[in-house]
């Protein structure tokens, strides 16, 4: 099973689509950085690479990169199970290993690639920010609107580490959700579109509904789980968990529905 996980991840990280999505993520984040220049009260070239990175990602106000995150992290590899079914390669795999090992390794591979997408994107983005603003980083004065403001004030490196971990978990949860949904519908395009649409439609629903009337309902909607602003840490983790658990449930339903789950 571990060999299959390694081979799956190796194949994903070497794929052309994966790196296309990584480059797109970097370009969108850089665009967001320059779009947010009005909030800095100074030129971007003077804020420093670490601060530039943070304001291109974690503290980007309504950034395009944040909007596209659910699609960018799932497009490269979250449909691997559907591709195996469509090409009938799943039959060959199941004939050579336990069914439970196959489905478990496939899930681990897909969710980890979703998280690794952000790690690779942020590594390239950090290099781009170093070129854009090759000076010592300064902290932008801001209100405590993030759940780990104290870390931001103490160490920019630690804050970036926390945000990278947050993004990794986001990629894993939406990778799991896409895998689960695709195992039911068995359609590539719908499986990619639905998590993306669900992310934004739930966000619009949460903002549109009157919170004083349906506060409990809004509180449990996992909207804006990629946004690092305005939420406490427990609520962010809760929203990651909701998406992930929903994906796991759909995954079991999907492999049972199509009778490709083996008990061994």
N, C-alpha and C positions, 0 to 999 in steps of 0.2 A: 504493500500500500504506500509506503513512504517513497519507494522508487517512482510510483505513478504520480504522486504529488510533486516530486522534484521535476519529473519530465513535463508535467502539465504547466508548472510555473515557468520552466525554462522556455517552453514553446510560446507561452503568452508574452514573456518579457522580450522575446526575439521577434515578435510579430510586428509587421509594418503598421497595422492599425493602432497598436498600443502606443507607439512613439509618435504617431500623427496626433493622437489625442493628448499626449503629454505636451507636445509643441503648441497645440491649440490652447491648452490650459495656461501655458507660460505667456503666450501672446495676449490672451484675454486678461490675465492678471496685471500685466504691464500696462495695458490700456486702462484698466481700472485705476492703477496708480496715478497715471497722468490726469485722469478724469477727476480724481480726488485732490488735486493739487491746491484747490482753493481753500481746503481745510487746514493746510499746513502753515500758512502765513510765511512761507519761505520757499525758495526754489527746491525742486526735488533733488537736484545735484548736491544740495547742502545738508540733507537730512540724514545721510548715512545709509549703508546697505541694509542693516538690520531693521531700521525703522521703515525703510522703503518696502522691504518684504512684508512687514506686518501690516502696513497700510494698503498693500496690494491684495492682501488675503483676509486675515482675521478681522481687521478694522475697516474693510472696504464697505462703504455705505451703498447698499443695493448694487453690488458689483455684478457684472456680467459673468465673471468667473464663478461666483457663488450660485448664480441662476442656472448655469450649465453643468454644475458639479455632478448632479445625479446621473446625467447622460454620459458625461465624459468618463466617469469611473466605471461604468457598466458596459459601455459599447465595446471595449477591446476583447473581453473574454467571458462575460456573464452568460452568454448564449452557448457555451461550449456543450452543454448537455443536449440542447436542441440540435446542434450540428451533428453530434454523435448519432442521435436518433434519425435525423434526416439522411445521413450517409450510411446508416446501418452499421457503422463501426462499433456501436454499442454491443451488438451481438457477438462480435469477435472478442471484445473486452470481457464480457460476462462469461464467455466460455473458458477463459484462462485465469479467472480469479473469482473470489467470493463476491456475490452481488452487494453485500453490505459494505465490503471494502471499496468497491467501485464507487458507490454513491457517496460514501463518506469522504473518500479522497477527492472526488469531483467537487463536492461542496467546499471542502477546505481549500482546494486550489482556487476556486472562483472567488471566494470571499477574501482570500489573502491577496490575490491579484488586484481586487478592487481597492484594498488599502494601500498596496505598493504603488498604485498609480499616483497617489498624492505624494508619496515619498520621493519618487522620481521627478515629479513635476516641481516639487519644492526645491529639490537639489539644483535643478537647472535654473529655476527662478532666482535662487539665491545668487548664482553666478551672474545672472542678468542684472540683478540689483547692485551687485558689486561694480559692474561696469557703468551703470547709470549714475550711481552716487558713491564713488570710491573715497569716502571721507569717514571719520569717526561718527558713529550714530548718536543722534540726540533724541530725547523723548519728547513727543508732542504732548502738550498739556491737554488733558481730557478729563471728562467726568468719569467717575467709576461705574461705567455701564457694562463692564464685562465681569464674569464670575471670578476671575483670578487677577484682579487689578493689582493686588499686592505683589504678585510675581512679576507683572509687567514693570512695576516701579523698581523692583530689586534687580532683575536680570532679564535683558531682552533675549538672551540665548535660552533661558529657562522657559520664557513665555512662548518662544517659537517651538521649543520642544513639546510643550503642552498642546499647542495648536496642531502640530503635526500628528500627535497621538490622537487628538480629537478627529482630525481629518481621516486618519487611518481607520478608526472605528466607523466613521460615516461611510467610507468606501466599502468596508466589510459588510455593514448592515444593508446597504443598497445592493451590493452584489448578491447577498443572500435573498433579498426580496425579489430581485429580477430572476434569479435561478428558480425560486419557488413558483413565481408566476409563469415563467416559460415552461416549467414542467407540466403545467395544467393546459395552457392554450396551445403549446407547440407551434408558435408563430413568432418568427424573429422580430418583425417590425412592431407588432403589437406589444411584445414583451419588453422592448426597449422604450416604447412610447409611454406605456401605462405608469411605470414608476416615476418618470419625469413629470407627466401630467398630474399624477397623484400628489407629488411634492408641492407643486405650485397651486393646484386647485385647493388642497387642504389649507395652504397658507392664505389664499384669498377668502376661503370660507371662514377661517378663524378671525380674520380682520373684519369681515362683513357682518358676522353674527353679533348681535348686541350682547356684550359680555355680562351685563348685569342680569340678563334674563337666562342665558344658557352658559354661565361661567363654567360649570362642571364639564359640559360637553367640549367647550373650547380648550379647557385645560388638558384634556386627554387626546386632543388631535396632535399627531406628531409633525407639526408644520415647522418649517425653518430650522430643521435640526442641524444644518450646516452653518447657520449663522451663529457667531460666537458672541454676539452682543445682546444685551437686554435680558439674558436668561441666567438663572442660577445654575450651578453645576449639576445638581441633582436632576433638574428638569431636562437638561441637555442629555444626560445619560439615559433618562427615562425614554426620551424620544428615539434615541438610537435603539434601545431595547425593543420598543414597540415594532419598529420596522423589521428588525432582525427576527423576532418571534413570529411575526406574520409570515415572513419568508420561509421559516422552518416549517410552519404548519402547512403552507401551500406546497412545499416540497414533498412532504409525506403524502399529502392528498394526490399530488400529481403522479408520483411514481406508483402509487397504489391504483389510481384510476386507469392508467394505461397498462397495468398488470406487468410491469417490468421490474417490480420489487421482489427480491427473493428473500426468503427467511432461511438463514443458515447459522 
